[in-house]
Amino acid sequence: YIDNDRLQLTSVSLGTPFVVLARSRDTSWLFVQTPGYRGWLKANDSAVTESRLSVQNFYRSSNFLLATGSRVEIEPDPFELNSSGLFLQMGDKLPLEDPEESENLHAQGPFGCFTVKIPARERLGSLGFRKGLVRMSEDVRIGNLKLTGREILNQAFKMLGERYGWGGLYNRRDCSRFVQDIFACFGLVLPRDAWAQEMLGSKNKILFEGNSEERKVQLRSLRPGNPLYMPGHTLIYLGQDNGRFFAIHDGAGYKDSKGKKISVHGVFVVDLSLRTMNSDKSYLELLTSALQIDKG
């Protein structure tokens, strides 16, 4: 797709910690290591500090607000630098603050809102923290969700119809970020890329082998809500209906019965018997493994 920028690896969510490994000659870019990726980050979009403890206390807070919606807005503060347009993606979290200490944030009170701690870039690029407000009407909760198949699917369908966004382009997701964000809501930190997710564990894993009928037998042993993997791609298993097996994913599309390519380029439900857009094999035939995350 022409809207895929292969130079962009991933978006970095608000509040993600990183270590600065190098700087560009003009200092406008930082080469950083985040918990899941290494690459270049715009210096103007980041804040740095020499206080490791302040970052650890922020990142490891046990009293946090979790974004359970696809995207959650932070209320703008027109009197604070770099405060407009801030948002959380599904699975992102921010520490909660005492609302009584936020009775007036430049005229807006905390009524009907959660008060959160937000990392901020000060004028010279140093890290600071300020209070922010997230509406209680947003799709958020205090603490992680309980891991069940129903809750996994509930989270997945909140993104149904969203455009595909390679590496987080357009504030959207690709296939592996789709899966990663879902499981982050349960306190599970999955790798960013599909191939790395698939490498997790071996104890509770299904390795798909054989023809289509043999693969269907293997699928029947998998509970809905678990991730499926194929070369370069991942999906969330939905279950079966009248012998047909389904998944939801953030993907390219499929071929219809006449071999015509149907472009979706977004989050959609797929019958696994359909052929992928770029091969003459079905999704079912290309499956390599499944993680049974609900079994621990």
C-alpha positions, -999 to 999 in steps of 0.1 A, spaced: 0 0 0 13 35 -9 2 48 25 27 25 44 58 43 55 84 15 59 108 40 76 83 42 105 86 13 129 60 21 155 43 50 173 53 57 209 24 62 234 23 91 258 42 82 289 64 55 274 99 55 290 130 53 269 168 56 272 187 80 249 215 62 232 226 89 208 216 122 192 216 134 156 243 160 147 217 188 147 202 174 179 167 173 164 165 135 167 172 111 195 182 75 190 163 57 218 155 23 233 119 19 244 106 -12 262 98 -27 228 118 -10 201 149 9 192 149 38 167 149 75 161 124 98 179 119 135 173 135 155 201 106 180 201 82 151 209 101 139 239 113 150 273 145 139 291 157 137 326 186 124 346 163 112 374 156 75 368 136 73 400 110 98 388 105 78 356 102 45 375 77 59 400 56 72 371 58 41 350 53 16 378 24 33 396 -1 7 408 -29 33 410 -37 41 374 -63 50 349 -65 25 319 -77 34 285 -101 7 274 -115 25 244 -97 26 211 -86 62 217 -92 84 248 -89 121 248 -71 141 276 -89 174 281 -70 203 266 -55 231 287 -50 262 266 -27 277 292 -2 248 292 25 242 266 21 211 244 -12 202 261 -36 201 231 -43 169 211 -31 145 238 -47 111 238 -43 76 250 -46 44 229 -62 13 242 -40 -3 269 -22 29 278 -23 40 314 -16 71 335 -11 74 373 -41 88 391 -38 120 411 -59 133 440 -88 153 425 -89 176 456 -55 189 445 -69 198 410 -99 219 419 -90 245 393 -68 236 363 -69 270 346 -107 274 352 -117 237 346 -125 217 377 -122 179 381 -160 174 383 -170 145 361 -133 137 354 -105 116 365 -74 135 375 -42 120 361 -5 126 361 9 136 326 45 137 316 53 171 300 80 186 279 93 218 296 106 247 275 142 234 273 132 198 267 134 185 303 109 162 318 82 176 340 48 164 352 15 181 354 -21 172 362 -46 165 335 -83 156 332 -99 126 315 -137 126 313 -155 99 332 -177 95 301 -146 82 282 -140 45 278 -117 41 308 -114 23 341 -92 21 372 -69 -9 370 -66 -37 346 -95 -58 331 -100 -94 342 -86 -118 315 -115 -137 299 -123 -146 263 -154 -124 264 -135 -94 275 -108 -100 249 -134 -100 221 -152 -70 236 -119 -50 233 -112 -63 198 -146 -52 185 -142 -17 198 -117 -12 168 -140 -28 141 -139 -7 109 -108 13 118 -83 20 90 -50 1 90 -21 22 101 14 7 95 36 15 125 9 37 141 4 60 111 -27 82 112 -31 73 149 -42 39 139 -28 3 142 -13 -25 122 -20 -62 130 5 -67 158 -3 -34 175 -40 -43 174 -32 -75 193 -7 -59 216 -31 -31 227 -59 -56 234 -38 -76 258 -23 -46 274 -57 -40 289 -52 -71 310 -17 -62 322 0 -84 297 30 -69 278 33 -86 244 61 -78 219 54 -52 193 59 -74 162 39 -105 152 70 -127 148 81 -118 183 47 -124 198 46 -158 181 79 -168 198 64 -164 232 64 -197 253 58 -232 241 38 -247 270 4 -235 259 8 -233 222 -8 -249 192 14 -256 161 -8 -259 130 0 -289 108 -16 -309 80 -44 -302 56 -74 -279 62 -95 -306 79 -67 -314 103 -62 -277 110 -99 -274 118 -96 -301 144 -68 -281 160 -88 -249 159 -117 -266 177 -94 -270 208 -87 -233 209 -110 -210 229 -122 -177 213 -101 -147 222 -66 -162 217 -42 -149 190 -35 -168 158 -3 -164 138 8 -168 102 39 -155 84 40 -117 91 5 -115 105 -16 -120 136 -54 -123 142 -77 -129 172 -97 -161 170 -135 -157 172 -147 -193 171 -168 -214 147 -203 -214 133 -217 -242 113 -183 -255 105 -169 -221 95 -141 -206 115 -137 -168 120 -112 -143 133 -110 -105 137 -78 -87 126 -63 -55 112 -54 -66 78 -52 -61 40 -83 -80 28 -90 -113 10 -99 -129 -24 -135 -138 -32 -147 -170 -47 -137 -157 -82 -102 -147 -72 -110 -110 -71 -89 -91 -46 -111 -74 -20 -92 -46 -2 -103 -38 34 -71 -23 48 -86 -21 83 -101 -41 112 -126 -67 99 -140 -102 106 -127 -128 82 -138 -164 74 -106 -183 77 -115 -204 46 -111 -173 24 -78 -168 5 -55 -140 15 -51 -110 -9 -15 -119 -18 -16 -157 -21 -37 -185 -34 -39 -201 0 -65 -196 26 -59 -180 60 -65 -214 75 -38 -230 53 -13 -203 63 -18 -205 100 14 -215 118 5 -213 155 -18 -200 182 -10 -188 217 -34 -200 244 -30 -170 266 -61 -177 286 -44 -209 299 -15 -189 314 
